[in-house]
Amino acid sequence: METLPVLAEGLRKRYGKASALDGFDLAVPEGTVCGLLGPNGAGKTTAVRILTTLLRPDGGRALVAGYDVVRQAAHVRSRIGLLGQQTAVDEVLSGRQNLVLFGRLHHLGGAAAGRRADQLLERFGLAGTGAKPVKQYSGGMRRRLDLAASLILAPPVLFLDEPTTGLDPRGRNEVWAAVRALVANGTTVLLTTQYLDEADQLADQVSVIDQGRVIADGSPDQLKSKLGGDRIDVVASRADELAATAAIVARVSGDEPEVDPDTRRVSAPVRDRVAALTAASRELDAAGVAVEDVALRRPTLDEVFLHLTGHDTEAAEERPQEVTA
C-alpha cells in the first residue's frame, strides 16, 4: 500500500473547554496541493501545528512522510518544511546571508550552505537581490525568501500556513508562482488559507474545515458542482428595478434567486446555460427592465463555503488563540 505524504485520522485537540479539532481527518496524495479551507478559528493552524510536531494531539493519529508525528517526531521534522504566518527571515541580513544562516542551522557546512543559498536564490527569482538587506525587499519577495528558507533541505512535504496574508495582489501572484514551481518538481503541499480564490488557483483538492472537522472535500470543480453547475447573474441598472429583475430571473431559472441590494445583483442556478441566458435577455428587454450586465458563470468556492457552513470565511467567531504552551 502506498504511503500518503500526509494522513490524519480522528485528530482531537482542546484548549480548556474549547475544542479546536474534533475528529479531524485528512489524506493528501503525493505531488499535489491540498487546500485546507476555513474561517479564522476553524482549526487550520492547530492542524498544521500537530502535523509539523509543534503540538501534541489529545486524540487520533497522524502520519507525515510515513512517520508518526508523536512517536517519530524527529523523523517527521527532517522531512518537512514549514512556512508560518509570520515572516521568519532577518531584515538586517541580506537574502543570501539569511539562507546561509538557515543552512548552517540545518547542520550544513559553510561551503554547502553557500551553494544551497545560491541555488535557492536562483530558483525563486531572487539572485539579483541576494546581496541586498531584506528590509529593502517587497512583501512578495520576503515571502519567496521565506519559502526558500523552508526548503534548505529539499523536504518532500511542505506546509504553508496562510502564506499570502497581508500581501498585495502582486505579492500573492509571486508566491503562487513559486508554489506551482515547487509542486511541478514533486513537492507535496498542504496549504491553509482563508482566501477562496487562492485555494481555487493552487489546490488539486480542497478540504473544508469548520468547527474542528472536515465537512467536505474534493477538487474545486467537484465542490462547485454541489451547487448545481452554472449560475446566471443579472445586475440591474436601478435599485427600483431590482424586484422586477429578481422575478424574471426566478421564472427563467425555476429557482429562488439570491439578491444583493448593495450591488443590485441577482443570481440563480440554471440547468441549460444557453437557454437561460437567451430567455433572461428576451424577458428583460420585453419588460423594459434596464440592466448593466447579464452573464453566466460557475459557482465560486465562496458560495460553496457559504452553502456548506451557513457563513462565509470571515464570519466565523474567533476561537481562543491557538498556542502551543
SERO-4910 file (N, C-alpha, C, O; in steps of 0.05 Angstrom, whole numbers):
BEGIN
 pado doro    nc1    nc2    nc3   cac1   cac2   cac3    cc1    cc2    cc3    oc1    oc2    oc3
  Met    A     17    -24      0      0      0      0     18     25      0     36     27     16
  Glu    A     12     44    -18     28     68    -20     24     86      5      1     89     14
  Thr    A     46     97     16     45    114     39     38    142     30     51    154     13
  Leu    A     17    154     42     10    181     35     28    200     50     36    195     72
  Pro    A     36    222     37     53    242     50     41    254     75     55    259     94
  Val    A     15    258     75      1    269     98    -24    253    103    -41    250     85
  Leu    A    -27    242    127    -51    227    135    -58    233    163    -42    231    182
  Ala    A    -82    242    167    -93    247    194   -119    232    198   -136    232    180
  Glu    A   -122    220    221   -146    204    227   -156    211    255   -143    205    275
  Gly    A   -179    224    256   -192    229    282   -177    247    301   -179    243    325
  Leu    A   -162    266    291   -147    283    309   -165    300    326   -186    311    317
  Arg    A   -158    302    351   -173    319    370   -154    336    386   -132    327    394
  Lys    A   -162    361    392   -146    379    408   -165    399    421   -182    411    408
  Arg    A   -161    403    448   -177    422    463   -159    443    475   -136    437    483
  Tyr    A   -169    467    477   -157    488    493   -176    495    515   -195    511    511
  Gly    A   -172    484    539   -191    488    560   -217    475    553   -218    451    547
  Lys    A   -239    490    553   -265    479    546   -271    481    516   -290    469    507
  Ala    A   -254    495    502   -259    499    473   -246    476    457   -222    470    462
  Ser    A   -260    465    438   -250    444    421   -239    456    395   -255    468    379
  Ala    A   -213    454    390   -202    465    365   -203    444    342   -209    452    320
  Leu    A   -198    419    349   -201    397    329   -220    376    342   -216    369    365
  Asp    A   -239    367    326   -259    348    337   -264    326    317   -285    324    305
  Gly    A   -244    308    314   -246    286    295   -237    294    267   -251    289    248
  Phe    A   -214    307    266   -203    317    240   -190    295    224   -172    281    234
  Asp    A   -199    292    199   -188    272    180   -178    285    155   -189    305    146
  Leu    A   -155    275    145   -143    287    121   -125    267    108   -111    252    121
  Ala    A   -126    266     81   -108    248     66    -98    264     41   -115    272     25
  Val    A    -72    268     39    -61    284     17    -43    266     -1    -23    256      9
  Pro    A    -51    263    -26    -34    247    -45     -8    260    -51     -5    285    -48
  Glu    A     12    245    -59     38    255    -65     38    273    -90     23    269   -109
  Gly    A     54    295    -89     57    313   -111     33    330   -117     29    338   -140
  Thr    A     17    335    -97     -7    352   -101     -8    375    -81      8    375    -61
  Val    A    -25    394    -85    -31    415    -66    -58    409    -54    -78    407    -68
  Cys    A    -59    407    -28    -85    405    -13    -90    431      0    -74    440     17
  Gly    A   -113    444     -6   -120    468      6   -138    463     30   -160    451     27
  Leu    A   -129    471     54   -146    468     78   -159    495     82   -147    515     90
  Leu    A   -185    495     78   -200    520     75   -219    523     99   -234    504    105
  Gly    A   -219    546    111   -238    551    133   -234    579    145   -214    592    139
  Pro    A   -253    587    161   -251    614    173   -231    614    196   -221    593    205
  Asn    A   -225    638    206   -208    641    230   -221    625    252   -245    627    257
  Gly    A   -205    610    267   -215    595    289   -226    567    282   -236    553    300
  Ala    A   -225    560    257   -237    534    249   -219    510    257   -229    487    258
  Gly    A   -194    515    262   -175    494    270   -152    489    250   -137    471    253
  Lys    A   -150    506    230   -130    502    209   -101    503    221    -85    485    216
  Thr    A    -96    524    236    -69    527    247    -63    505    268    -40    495    269
  Thr    A    -82    497    284    -78    475    303    -71    449    287    -53    435    296
  Ala    A    -85    444    266    -79    420    250    -51    421    239    -36    401    240
  Val    A    -42    444    229    -15    446    219      6    442    241     26    429    237
  Arg    A      1    454    264     20    451    286     22    422    295     44    413    303
  Ile    A      0    407    295      2    379    302     17    364    280     35    347    286
  Leu    A     11    369    255     23    354    233     53    360    231     68    344    220
  Thr    A     62    383    241     90    391    239    104    387    266    126    397    270
  Thr    A     92    372    284    103    363    310    106    386    330    120    382    350
  Leu    A     94    409    326     96    431    344     76    430    367     77    445    386
  Leu    A     57    411    364     35    409    384     26    380    385     24    367    364
  Arg    A     22    370    409     13    342    412    -17    341    411    -31    357    424
  Pro    A    -29    322    396    -58    319    396    -68    306    422    -53    293    436
  Asp    A    -93    311    428   -106    298    451   -117    270    443   -123    254    460
  Gly    A   -120    266    417   -131    240    408   -127    237    378   -120    257    365
  Gly    A   -131    213    368   -127    207    340    -98    203    333    -81    201    351
  Arg    A    -92    201    308    -64    197    299    -59    211    273    -77    217    258
  Ala    A    -33    216    268    -25    229    243      2    219    234     20    215    250
  Leu    A      4    214    208     30    206    196     38    226    175     21    235    159
  Val    A     63    235    175     73    253    155     99    240    144    117    233    159
  Ala    A    100    237    117    122    224    104    126    195    115    148    185    115
  Gly    A    104    183    124    104    156    133    111    153    163    113    130    173
  Tyr    A    115    175    177    124    173    205    103    186    224     89    205    217
  Asp    A    100    173    247     81    183    267     90    209    279    113    212    287
  Val    A     73    229    279     81    256    288     87    258    318    100    276    327
  Val    A     77    238    333     82    238    362    106    220    368    125    229    381
  Arg    A    105    196    360    126    176    367    152    179    350    173    171    360
  Gln    A    150    191    326    173    193    309    177    222    299    182    227    276
  Ala    A    174    240    318    175    268    312    200    277    298    199    293    279
  Ala    A    223    267    306    249    275    294    250    267    265    260    283    248
  His    A    240    244    258    239    235    230    221    253    214    227    260    191
  Val    A    198    261    225    180    279    211    193    306    206    192    316    183
  Arg    A    206    317    226    219    343    223    240    344    202    244    364    189
  Ser    A    254    322    198    275    321    178    264    319    149    280    320    130
  Arg    A    238    315    147    226    311    120    205    332    113    191    328     93
  Ile    A    203    353    128    183    373    122    195    401    122    217    406    133
  Gly    A    181    419    109    187    448    110    161    461    120    139    452    115
  Leu    A    165    484    134    142    498    145    145    528    140    165    540    148
  Leu    A    125    540    127    124    569    124    100    579    141     77    574    133
  Gly    A    105    592    163     84    601    181     72    627    172     79    638    150
  Gln    A     54    638    188     40    663    181     58    687    183     54    707    170
  Gln    A     78    685    201     96    708    205    123    703    190    132    681    188
  Thr    A    134    725    180    160    724    166    182    715    185    184    726    207
  Ala    A    198    696    177    219    685    194    247    695    188    265    690    203
  Val    A    250    711    167    276    719    159    284    745    174    267    759    184
  Asp    A    311    750    176    322    773    190    324    796    170    336    793    149
  Glu    A    312    819    177    312    842    158    339    855    155    344    868    135
  Val    A    356    852    175    382    866    173    401    851    155    416    863    140
  Leu    A    399    824    155    416    808    138    407    809    109    384    816    103
  Ser    A    424    803     91    417    801     62    401    775     58    401    758     75
  Gly    A    389    773     34    375    748     28    394    724     28    386    703     39
  Arg    A    417    727     17    436    705     17    446    698     45    448    674     51
  Gln    A    451    718     61    460    713     88    439    698    104    446    681    120
  Asn    A    414    705    100    392    691    113    392    661    106    390    644    123
  Leu    A    395    655     80    394    628     71    418    612     81    416    589     88
  Val    A    442    625     81    465    612     92    462    606    121    469    584    131
  Leu    A    450    625    136    445    621    165    427    597    169    432    580    186
  Phe    A    405    595    153    387    572    156    401    546    149    396    526    162
  Gly    A    418    547    129    433    523    122    451    514    144    453    490    150
  Arg    A    465    533    158    482    525    180    466    514    203    475    495    217
  Leu    A    442    526    208    425    516    229    416    487    223    409    472    241
  His    A    415    480    197    408    453    189    433    435    187    432    414    175
  His    A    455    444    198    480    429    200    494    425    174    509    406    170
  Leu    A    489    443    154    505    443    130    532    457    135    533    475    151
  Gly    A    553    447    122    578    461    124    577    488    110    558    494     95
  Gly    A    597    505    115    597    532    104    595    533     74    579    548     62
  Ala    A    611    516     60    611    516     31    584    505     20    573    515      1
  Ala    A    575    484     33    549    471     24    526    491     29    508    492     12
  Ala    A    526    505     51    505    524     57    505    547     36    484    556     27
  Gly    A    529    556     28    531    577      8    521    567    -19    507    582    -33
  Arg    A    528    543    -27    518    532    -52    488    529    -52    475    536    -72
  Arg    A    477    519    -30    448    516    -29    434    543    -29    413    546    -42
  Ala    A    445    563    -16    433    590    -16    432    601    -45    412    612    -53
  Asp    A    454    598    -60    455    607    -87    435    593   -105    422    605   -122
  Gln    A    432    567   -101    412    551   -116    384    561   -111    368    565   -129
  Leu    A    378    566    -86    350    575    -78    345    603    -87    322    609    -96
  Leu    A    364    621    -85    360    648    -95    354    648   -125    337    663   -134
  Glu    A    368    631   -140    363    629   -169    335    617   -174    321    626   -191
  Arg    A    329    597   -159    303    583   -163    279    600   -158    259    598   -171
  Phe    A    282    619   -138    259    636   -131    261    664   -143    248    682   -134
  Gly    A    278    667   -163    280    693   -177    291    715   -159    283    738   -163
  Leu    A    309    709   -141    320    728   -122    350    732   -125    363    746   -109
  Ala    A    361    720   -146    391    720   -149    401    749   -151    422    755   -141
  Gly    A    385    766   -165    394    794   -169    392    811   -144    403    833   -143
  Thr    A    378    801   -124    374    817    -99    386    803    -75    382    812    -52
  Gly    A    401    781    -79    411    766    -57    430    781    -38    432    774    -15
  Ala    A    443    801    -49    462    817    -32    449    840    -17    461    852      0
  Lys    A    424    846    -24    410    868    -11    399    860     16    391    837     20
  Pro    A    398    878     36    385    872     61    356    867     57    343    880     40
  Val    A    344    849     72    317    841     69    297    864     74    275    864     63
  Lys    A    305    883     90    288    906     95    282    922     70    263    938     69
  Gln    A    297    918     49    292    931     23    275    914      4    268    922    -18
  Tyr    A    267    890     13    251    872     -3    221    880     -2    212    891     19
  Ser    A    206    875    -23    177    878    -22    165    854     -6    179    835      0
  Gly    A    139    856      0    126    835     15    127    808      0    132    788     13
  Gly    A    123    809    -26    124    784    -41    151    772    -42    154    748    -40
  Met    A    172    789    -44    200    779    -44    207    766    -17    220    746    -16
  Arg    A    197    778      5    203    767     32    190    739     35    202    721     46
  Arg    A    166    737     25    152    711     27    166    690     10    167    666     17
  Arg    A    176    698    -14    191    679    -31    217    671    -17    225    648    -18
  Leu    A    230    690     -3    254    683     13    247    665     36    262    646     41
  Asp    A    224    669     49    214    651     69    210    623     58    218    603     70
  Leu    A    198    621     34    194    595     21    221    582     16    225    558     22
  Ala    A    240    597      6    267    586      1    279    576     27    292    554     27
  Ala    A    277    590     49    288    582     74    276    556     84    289    539     96
  Ser    A    250    552     78    237    527     87    245    503     70    238    480     77
  Leu    A    260    508     48    267    486     30    297    481     30    308    469     12
  Ile    A    311    490     51    340    486     52    348    457     48    367    451     34
  Leu    A    333    439     60    340    410     58    322    396     37    321    371     38
  Ala    A    309    411     20    293    399     -2    273    379      9    273    356      1
  Pro    A    256    386     28    237    367     41    216    358     21    208    374      3
  Pro    A    207    333     23    186    324      5    158    335     11    140    334     -6
  Val    A    154    345     36    128    355     44    131    383     55    149    388     72
  Leu    A    115    402     45    116    430     53     90    439     64     69    435     51
  Phe    A     90    452     87     66    463    100     67    493     97     86    506    105
  Leu    A     46    504     85     43    533     82     19    543     97     -4    537     90
  Asp    A     23    557    119      1    566    136     -5    595    130      8    614    139
  Glu    A    -26    599    114    -35    625    105    -12    642     94     -6    663    105
  Pro    A      1    633     73     26    645     64     24    673     52     44    687     50
  Thr    A      0    681     44     -3    707     30    -19    727     46    -26    748     35
  Thr    A    -23    722     71    -38    741     88    -23    768     88      1    769     94
  Gly    A    -37    789     82    -25    816     83    -11    825     58     -1    847     56
  Leu    A     -9    807     38      5    814     13    -13    828     -6    -37    823     -7
  Asp    A     -2    845    -23    -18    857    -44    -21    837    -67     -8    817    -66
  Pro    A    -38    843    -87    -42    823   -109    -17    815   -123    -14    791   -130
  Arg    A      2    833   -127     27    825   -140     43    806   -123     54    786   -133
  Gly    A     45    811    -97     59    793    -79     46    766    -77     60    746    -77
  Arg    A     19    765    -77      5    739    -77     12    723   -102     17    699   -101
  Asn    A     11    737   -125     17    723   -150     46    712   -150     51    691   -161
  Glu    A     65    727   -138     92    717   -137     94    692   -120    108    673   -128
  Val    A     80    691    -98     81    667    -81     67    644    -95     77    621    -94
  Trp    A     44    649   -108     30    628   -123     48    616   -144     49    591   -147
  Ala    A     63    632   -158     81    622   -179    102    604   -167    109    583   -178
  Ala    A    113    612   -144    133    596   -131    122    570   -121    136    549   -124
  Val    A     98    569   -111     86    544   -102     81    525   -125     86    501   -124
  Arg    A     71    536   -148     67    519   -171     93    506   -181     93    483   -189
  Ala    A    115    522   -180    140    511   -188    149    488   -170    161    469   -179
  Leu    A    145    491   -144    152    470   -125    137    444   -131    149    423   -131
  Val    A    111    447   -135     95    423   -140    102    410   -166    102    385   -168
  Ala    A    109    426   -186    118    415   -212    143    398   -208    148    380   -224
  Asn    A    159    403   -188    183    388   -182    178    365   -162    198    353   -153
  Gly    A    153    360   -155    147    336   -139    141    341   -110    135    322    -95
  Thr    A    142    366   -100    136    371    -72    106    369    -67     90    377    -83
  Thr    A    100    357    -44     72    355    -35     67    379    -16     83    384      2
  Val    A     45    393    -20     40    418     -5     13    416      9     -7    409     -3
  Leu    A     13    423     35    -12    428     49    -14    458     54      3    470     68
  Leu    A    -34    470     43    -38    499     44    -62    506     60    -84    498     53
  Thr    A    -59    522     81    -82    532     95    -87    561     86    -68    576     83
  Thr    A   -112    568     83   -118    594     73   -146    602     80   -164    585     82
  Gln    A   -151    629     82   -178    639     84   -187    649     57   -211    655     53
  Tyr    A   -169    651     38   -175    662     12   -185    640     -7   -169    623    -15
  Leu    A   -210    642    -14   -222    621    -31   -210    622    -59   -207    601    -72
  Asp    A   -203    645    -69   -190    646    -96   -163    634    -95   -154    623   -116
  Glu    A   -149    635    -73   -123    622    -70   -125    592    -72   -110    579    -87
  Ala    A   -144    581    -58   -149    552    -60   -157    544    -88   -148    524    -98
  Asp    A   -174    561   -101   -183    555   -128   -159    555   -148   -158    539   -166
  Gln    A   -141    574   -143   -118    576   -161    -97    553   -158    -86    544   -178
  Leu    A    -93    545   -133    -70    527   -128    -77    498   -122    -61    480   -128
  Ala    A   -100    493   -110   -105    467    -98   -115    446   -119   -133    452   -135
  Asp    A   -104    422   -117   -115    399   -131   -139    388   -117   -158    379   -129
  Gln    A   -138    390    -90   -161    381    -74   -164    402    -52   -145    415    -43
  Val    A   -189    405    -43   -196    424    -22   -211    409      0   -229    394     -5
  Ser    A   -202    413     25   -216    403     48   -227    427     63   -212    444     73
  Val    A   -254    428     66   -267    450     80   -269    442    109   -282    422    116
  Ile    A   -257    458    127   -258    452    156   -275    473    170   -273    497    165
  Asp    A   -292    464    188   -309    482    203   -313    468    230   -320    445    232
  Gln    A   -309    484    252   -313    474    279   -296    449    284   -305    430    298
  Gly    A   -272    449    274   -252    428    281   -254    402    266   -240    383    273
  Arg    A   -270    401    245   -271    377    229   -276    383    200   -287    404    193
  Val    A   -268    365    182   -272    368    154   -301    361    147   -310    339    153
  Ile    A   -315    381    135   -343    377    128   -347    371     99   -369    363     91
  Ala    A   -327    375     82   -329    368     54   -301    368     42   -284    383     50
  Asp    A   -297    351     22   -271    352      7   -275    343    -21   -295    330    -28
  Gly    A   -256    350    -38   -257    343    -66   -242    364    -82   -231    383    -70
  Ser    A   -241    361   -108   -228    382   -124   -246    407   -124   -270    405   -118
  Pro    A   -234    431   -130   -251    455   -132   -276    451   -149   -297    460   -142
  Asp    A   -272    438   -172   -295    434   -190   -316    415   -178   -340    420   -181
  Gln    A   -307    395   -164   -326    377   -151   -342    391   -129   -366    386   -127
  Leu    A   -329    408   -114   -343    423    -93   -363    443   -106   -385    446    -96
  Lys    A   -355    456   -127   -373    475   -140   -397    461   -152   -419    472   -153
  Ser    A   -393    436   -161   -416    421   -173   -438    416   -152   -461    410   -160
  Lys    A   -431    418   -126   -452    414   -105   -473    435   -107   -495    431    -96
  Leu    A   -467    458   -120   -487    479   -122   -502    478   -148   -518    496   -155
  Gly    A   -497    457   -164   -514    452   -187   -504    464   -213   -521    470   -231
  Gly    A   -479    468   -216   -468    477   -242   -469    507   -246   -462    522   -228
  Asp    A   -477    516   -270   -475    544   -277   -496    561   -262   -516    552   -253
  Arg    A   -489    587   -261   -507    607   -249   -510    630   -269   -492    636   -284
  Ile    A   -533    643   -268   -538    667   -284   -537    691   -265   -549    691   -243
  Asp    A   -522    712   -272   -520    736   -257   -532    759   -273   -524    763   -297
  Val    A   -549    775   -261   -560    798   -274   -556    822   -255   -564    821   -232
  Val    A   -544    843   -266   -540    868   -250   -560    889   -260   -558    898   -283
  Ala    A   -579    896   -243   -599    916   -250   -586    944   -251   -569    950   -235
  Ser    A   -596    961   -270   -585    988   -272   -594   1006   -249   -580   1024   -241
  Arg    A   -619   1000   -239   -630   1017   -218   -641   1000   -196   -651    978   -200
  Ala    A   -639   1011   -171   -648    996   -148   -678    991   -149   -688    971   -139
  Asp    A   -693   1010   -161   -722   1006   -161   -732    985   -181   -755    978   -182
  Glu    A   -713    974   -197   -720    953   -215   -709    926   -206   -710    906   -221
  Leu    A   -699    925   -181   -687    900   -171   -708    879   -168   -703    855   -174
  Ala    A   -732    886   -158   -753    866   -154   -763    854   -180   -767    830   -182
  Ala    A   -766    871   -201   -774    861   -227   -752    843   -239   -759    823   -252
  Thr    A   -727    851   -235   -705    834   -245   -705    807   -231   -702    786   -244
  Ala    A   -709    807   -205   -710    781   -190   -733    764   -199   -729    739   -201
  Ala    A   -756    775   -205   -779    759   -214   -773    746   -240   -780    723   -244
  Ile    A   -760    761   -259   -754    749   -285   -733    727   -282   -736    706   -294
  Val    A   -712    731   -266   -692    710   -262   -704    686   -249   -697    663   -255
  Ala    A   -723    689   -230   -737    667   -218   -752    650   -238   -751    626   -237
  Arg    A   -766    664   -257   -781    649   -277   -762    634   -296   -767    611   -303
  Val    A   -741    646   -304   -722    634   -323   -708    610   -310   -705    589   -323
  Ser    A   -699    613   -285   -683    592   -272   -700    571   -258   -691    548   -255
  Gly    A   -725    578   -252   -742    559   -237   -733    556   -208   -740    536   -195
  Asp    A   -718    575   -198   -707    574   -171   -709    602   -158   -709    622   -173
  Glu    A   -709    603   -132   -709    628   -118   -682    641   -120   -662    629   -111
  Pro    A   -680    665   -131   -653    677   -135   -642    689   -110   -657    695    -91
  Glu    A   -616    693   -109   -603    708    -88   -601    738    -97   -593    743   -120
  Val    A   -609    756    -80   -610    784    -87   -591    800    -69   -594    798    -44
  Asp    A   -573    815    -81   -554    832    -65   -561    861    -71   -554    871    -92
  Pro    A   -576    874    -53   -584    902    -58   -561    921    -61   -563    941    -76
  Asp    A   -538    916    -48   -515    934    -49   -504    935    -77   -496    957    -87
  Thr    A   -502    913    -90   -491    912   -118   -512    910   -139   -506    911   -163
  Arg    A   -538    908   -131   -561    905   -149   -558    880   -166   -566    879   -189
  Arg    A   -545    859   -154   -540    834   -169   -561    813   -161   -567    809   -137
  Val    A   -572    800   -181   -590    778   -177   -577    753   -189   -568    753   -212
  Ser    A   -576    731   -173   -562    707   -182   -578    682   -176   -591    680   -155
  Ala    A   -577    663   -194   -592    637   -190   -579    615   -206   -567    621   -227
  Pro    A   -581    590   -197   -571    568   -213   -588    562   -237   -613    566   -236
  Val    A   -576    553   -259   -591    546   -283   -582    519   -293   -559    511   -289
  Arg    A   -600    505   -307   -593    478   -317   -584    480   -346   -564    466   -354
  Asp    A   -597    495   -363   -589    499   -391   -578    527   -394   -594    546   -396
  Arg    A   -552    529   -395   -539    556   -394   -547    574   -418   -553    597   -414
  Val    A   -547    563   -442   -553    579   -466   -582    587   -466   -589    610   -471
  Ala    A   -600    568   -460   -629    575   -460   -635    596   -438   -651    614   -443
  Ala    A   -623    593   -415   -628    612   -393   -618    640   -401   -632    660   -395
  Leu    A   -595    642   -412   -584    668   -420   -602    681   -441   -608    705   -440
  Thr    A   -611    665   -461   -628    676   -482   -655    685   -471   -664    707   -477
  Ala    A   -667    668   -454   -693    675   -443   -692    699   -425   -710    716   -426
  Ala    A   -671    701   -408   -669    723   -390   -666    749   -405   -679    769   -399
  Ser    A   -649    749   -426   -645    774   -441   -670    782   -455   -677    806   -456
  Arg    A   -685    762   -466   -710    768   -480   -731    780   -461   -744    799   -467
  Glu    A   -735    767   -438   -755    776   -419   -748    803   -407   -766    820   -402
  Leu    A   -723    808   -401   -715    834   -390   -721    856   -410   -730    878   -403
  Asp    A   -715    851   -436   -719    871   -457   -749    876   -460   -757    899   -463
  Ala    A   -765    854   -460   -794    857   -464   -807    873   -442   -826    887   -446
  Ala    A   -796    869   -417   -807    883   -394   -797    911   -391   -806    926   -374
  Gly    A   -778    919   -408   -766    946   -407   -749    949   -382   -746    972   -372
  Val    A   -737    928   -372   -720    929   -348   -691    934   -357   -680    918   -371
  Ala    A   -680    957   -349   -653    963   -357   -633    949   -339   -635    949   -314
  Val    A   -613    936   -351   -592    922   -335   -565    930   -344   -561    939   -367
  Glu    A   -546    928   -326   -518    934   -332   -503    910   -343   -484    913   -359
  Asp    A   -512    886   -335   -497    863   -344   -515    838   -340   -530    836   -322
  Val    A   -512    819   -359   -524    793   -357   -502    773   -365   -490    775   -386
  Ala    A   -496    754   -347   -474    736   -352   -479    709   -339   -494    706   -321
  Leu    A   -465    689   -350   -464    662   -339   -437    657   -326   -417    667   -336
  Arg    A   -437    643   -304   -411    637   -291   -414    611   -275   -436    602   -269
  Arg    A   -391    600   -268   -391    577   -250   -393    587   -221   -386    610   -216
  Pro    A   -403    571   -203   -404    579   -174   -375    583   -164   -356    571   -174
  Thr    A   -372    601   -145   -346    606   -133   -344    588   -108   -363    578    -97
  Leu    A   -318    584    -99   -314    569    -74   -326    584    -51   -334    572    -30
  Asp    A   -328    611    -53   -340    627    -32   -370    618    -28   -379    615     -6
  Glu    A   -384    615    -51   -412    606    -50   -414    577    -39   -433    570    -25
  Val    A   -394    560    -47   -394    533    -36   -391    533     -6   -405    519      8
  Phe    A   -372    550      4   -367    551     32   -392    561     47   -400    550     68
  Leu    A   -405    582     36   -429    592     48   -451    571     49   -465    568     69
  His    A   -453    556     27   -473    534     25   -468    512     46   -487    502     58
  Leu    A   -443    506     50   -436    483     67   -437    491     97   -445    474    114
  Thr    A   -430    516    103   -427    523    132   -448    543    142   -452    545    166
  Gly    A   -461    556    124   -481    576    132   -469    603    138   -483    622    146
  His    A   -442    606    134   -429    632    137   -405    633    119   -396    612    109
  Asp    A   -395    658    113   -372    660     96   -347    657    112   -348    653    136
  Thr    A   -323    659     99   -298    653    112   -290    674    132   -271    670    148
  Glu    A   -303    697    132   -296    718    151   -316    721    173   -313    738    191
  Ala    A   -338    705    173   -360    710    191   -359    693    216   -374    697    235
  Ala    A   -341    673    217   -340    655    240   -329    669    264   -311    686    262
  Glu    A   -339    662    287   -330    673    312   -302    662    318   -297    638    315
  Glu    A   -284    679    327   -257    671    334   -257    652    358   -271    657    378
  Arg    A   -241    631    356   -236    615    379   -214    627    396   -201    645    387
  Pro    A   -209    616    420   -186    625    435   -160    621    419   -159    603    403
  Gln    A   -141    639    423   -116    638    407   -103    611    410   -101    600    432
  Glu    A    -95    600    387    -83    573    386    -54    575    394    -38    586    379
  Val    A    -47    565    417    -19    567    427     -9    539    433    -25    521    438
  Thr    A     17    536    433     29    510    438     35    506    467     40    483    476
  Ala    A     36    527    483     43    525    511     20    512    527     22    509    551
***
